[in-house]
Amino acid sequence: MEAAKKEEKENGSGEGKKGKGTWGSRISKFFLYGGFILVILAIVAIALVISRLTDKPLADNAVTILNPKGNDVLKGGESYEVLWKVELAESEFGAMVTVEFSKDEGKSWEKVEENVPNKGRYMWKAPKVDSRQCKVRIFSQFRPKYSGTSGVFSVM
């Protein structure tokens, strides 16, 4: 009897084998009872997160800023018309844009306004800053990778 127990222990049979079988059956039950759906949902969620992280605004992709132009000098506190042209169909680009402003040549951006209709024009009140390194950026809210950035202008 003692020899049989020793042989079971050395060969991995008996209690050790039962533990392995239990683990395998747990995995089988997991997939049998809908676990595969959870795994698929997790994969889809990860793919969506990666997609959103890589869908960041890119300079000069399908949008051309017509106004303000590079080297323009604007007076802070006064209203100006920002003009742009989109080179894609609305079904691809989207119906709304976000307008942003930079006073440091695009190193940082502040949101001017979201949910602006993509009509190619926006009345903007230039901020009261003293900078010769200003830019305006427009990007699609539907697909932020589509954007355009103005040339450098001044606000005094």
C-alpha positions as CSV (number, residue, x, y, z in Angstrom):
1,M,0.0,0.0,0.0
2,E,2.8,2.4,0.9
3,A,4.5,1.6,-2.4
4,A,1.3,2.3,-4.4
5,K,0.9,5.8,-2.7
6,K,4.6,6.5,-3.4
7,E,4.2,5.5,-7.1
8,E,1.1,7.7,-7.5
9,K,2.9,10.7,-6.1
10,E,6.0,10.2,-8.4
11,N,3.8,9.6,-11.5
12,G,1.6,12.6,-10.9
13,S,-1.5,10.5,-10.7
14,G,-4.1,10.5,-7.9
15,E,-4.8,13.8,-6.2
16,G,-2.4,15.9,-8.4
17,K,-4.1,14.6,-11.6
18,K,-7.5,15.4,-10.2
19,G,-6.4,19.0,-9.6
20,K,-5.3,19.4,-13.2
21,G,-8.5,17.9,-14.4
22,T,-10.5,20.3,-12.3
23,W,-8.6,23.3,-13.7
24,G,-9.3,22.2,-17.3
25,S,-12.9,21.6,-16.6
26,R,-13.2,25.1,-15.1
27,I,-11.9,26.6,-18.3
28,S,-14.2,24.5,-20.3
29,K,-17.2,25.6,-18.2
30,F,-16.1,29.2,-18.5
31,F,-16.2,29.1,-22.3
32,L,-19.3,26.9,-22.3
33,Y,-21.3,29.3,-20.2
34,G,-20.6,32.5,-22.2
35,G,-17.0,33.3,-21.2
36,F,-16.1,33.5,-24.9
37,I,-18.5,36.4,-25.3
38,L,-16.7,38.2,-22.5
39,V,-13.4,37.6,-24.1
40,I,-14.7,38.9,-27.5
41,L,-16.1,42.0,-25.8
42,A,-12.8,42.6,-24.0
43,I,-10.9,42.4,-27.4
44,V,-13.4,44.8,-29.0
45,A,-13.1,47.3,-26.1
46,I,-9.3,47.2,-26.3
47,A,-9.5,47.8,-30.1
48,L,-11.8,50.8,-29.6
49,V,-9.5,52.3,-27.0
50,I,-6.5,51.9,-29.2
51,S,-8.5,53.4,-32.1
52,R,-9.5,56.5,-30.1
53,L,-5.9,57.0,-28.8
54,T,-4.5,57.0,-32.3
55,D,-7.2,59.2,-33.7
56,K,-5.6,62.4,-32.5
57,P,-5.6,65.7,-34.5
58,L,-3.0,65.9,-37.2
59,A,-1.8,69.2,-38.7
60,D,-3.1,70.0,-42.2
61,N,-5.1,66.9,-43.0
62,A,-8.1,67.7,-45.2
63,V,-8.7,71.2,-43.8
64,T,-7.2,74.4,-45.2
65,I,-7.3,77.6,-43.0
66,L,-8.0,80.6,-45.2
67,N,-8.2,83.3,-42.5
68,P,-6.4,84.3,-40.4
69,K,-3.4,84.2,-42.7
70,G,0.2,83.8,-41.8
71,N,1.8,87.2,-40.9
72,D,-1.7,88.8,-40.2
73,V,-1.8,91.2,-37.2
74,L,-5.0,91.1,-35.2
75,K,-6.1,93.4,-32.4
76,G,-6.9,91.6,-29.2
77,G,-10.5,91.9,-28.1
78,E,-11.9,92.5,-31.6
79,S,-13.9,90.0,-33.7
80,Y,-12.5,88.3,-36.8
81,E,-13.9,85.7,-39.2
82,V,-12.0,82.4,-39.2
83,L,-12.5,80.8,-42.6
84,W,-11.6,77.3,-43.7
85,K,-12.2,74.8,-46.5
86,V,-12.7,71.1,-46.0
87,E,-11.6,68.8,-48.8
88,L,-13.8,65.8,-47.8
89,A,-17.5,65.0,-48.0
90,E,-19.5,65.7,-44.8
91,S,-20.2,62.0,-44.5
92,E,-16.5,61.4,-44.1
93,F,-15.5,64.6,-42.2
94,G,-18.6,65.3,-40.0
95,A,-21.0,68.2,-39.5
96,M,-19.3,69.8,-36.5
97,V,-15.8,71.2,-35.8
98,T,-13.8,72.3,-32.9
99,V,-11.9,75.7,-33.0
100,E,-8.7,76.0,-31.0
101,F,-6.2,78.8,-30.5
102,S,-2.5,78.8,-29.7
103,K,-0.4,81.8,-28.6
104,D,2.9,79.8,-28.6
105,E,3.1,78.6,-32.2
106,G,1.2,75.3,-31.5
107,K,3.0,74.1,-28.4
108,S,-0.2,74.3,-26.4
109,W,-3.8,74.8,-27.5
110,E,-6.9,76.3,-25.8
111,K,-10.3,75.4,-26.9
112,V,-12.2,78.4,-28.4
113,E,-15.5,76.5,-29.1
114,E,-16.8,73.0,-29.8
115,N,-19.9,72.0,-31.8
116,V,-19.3,74.7,-34.4
117,P,-21.3,73.9,-37.6
118,N,-18.9,73.0,-40.4
119,K,-19.9,75.9,-42.7
120,G,-16.4,77.1,-43.3
121,R,-16.7,80.2,-41.2
122,Y,-16.7,81.2,-37.5
123,M,-16.8,84.7,-35.9
124,W,-14.0,84.7,-33.3
125,K,-13.1,87.3,-30.7
126,A,-9.4,87.4,-30.6
127,P,-8.1,87.1,-27.1
128,K,-6.2,90.0,-25.5
129,V,-2.7,88.6,-25.7
130,D,0.5,90.1,-26.9
131,S,2.0,87.4,-29.1
132,R,3.6,87.1,-32.5
133,Q,3.3,83.3,-32.4
134,C,-0.4,82.7,-32.7
135,K,-2.2,79.9,-34.6
136,V,-5.8,78.8,-35.1
137,R,-6.7,75.1,-35.6
138,I,-9.9,73.5,-36.8
139,F,-10.6,69.8,-36.5
140,S,-13.5,67.5,-37.1
141,Q,-15.4,66.3,-34.1
142,F,-16.5,63.2,-35.9
143,R,-12.9,62.2,-36.9
144,P,-10.3,64.4,-35.1
145,K,-7.5,63.2,-37.4
146,Y,-8.9,65.6,-40.0
147,S,-7.7,69.1,-39.1
148,G,-6.0,72.2,-40.4
149,T,-3.7,74.7,-38.8
150,S,-3.2,78.3,-39.8
151,G,0.1,80.0,-40.4
152,V,1.7,82.0,-37.7
153,F,0.0,85.4,-37.0
154,S,0.2,88.1,-34.3
155,V,-2.4,89.3,-31.8
156,M,-1.5,92.7,-30.2
